[in-house]
Amino acid sequence: MAHPGTGPLLTASVLARLRAAAAEGLRHVDCSLDLERSTQRVDVDTAGFSSAGQHFPYPTVCKDRTIYYWRGEAFEPVARFQGSLIKLVPTDWGPPTFEIDGIKMLPTLHVSPYADAERKVALIQPRGKRVLDTCGGLGYFAACALSGGALAISSFEKNQSVIWLRGLNPWSPVVGGALSLAHADVAAQIRTLPPLSFDAALHDPPRFGIAGELYSQDFYDQLARVLVRKGRLFHYTGTPNKLTSGRDVPQEVSRRLVRAGFKPQLAGDGVLAVKQ
């Protein structure tokens, strides 16, 4: 389920379409104001466009690789700077990715980040399961677990700005019902979770250089503690270049997971593991 009522979201391509229709003398155009989740008929004129009974002026600046939201008086980028620049970034697929200091957090080159999440979530077979979502991000893992029939999803997200992005992203799931979201560092909070309280887990941490504690033996031991026997874990690792990084992160992760009591196997750009 997407967030309702976030208001119009603009990208450079959508703005160009609105302006072109007005320049041609058209009174309305069919387009998306929610990053391709839906299409609606939008009234246009040379000064702006109308949606849901409200008229919006065209923004004076609309950069590529930026999404704009209405903040009451003008369109502003969906971005925050709080020690790092965190922004929602459009993709060719519709569902956006996000960046932290220019580093893209989700794959978008060959696949939609949403379709990528669907493939990974399917590996843990979420139907009827209690799922731990360690690093919630934009919530695509959680959304796919919900649509896959998960009984309950407990998500954690450390960064308040990322949670703010979720509130404006129509592709992010609504919190409530089967989905809970805590603004918390899972590296610390996992110690407070009861043993054997989850049937499956999704672990999509930032890269090792940013969040090494989420790749540690201690953290994997905690994952094993909270998962039931035969519980499935998908751990995103990415595919870092061993020749340039000098590290084989998937193999390092696999060795630690074995010590924690899992049976791991490489699965695309991550590791699928089953607790023994």
Order of alpha helices (4+ residues) and beta strands (2+ residues): beta-alpha-beta-beta-beta-beta-beta-beta-beta-beta-beta-beta-alpha-beta-alpha-beta-alpha-beta-alpha-beta-alpha-beta-alpha-alpha-beta-beta
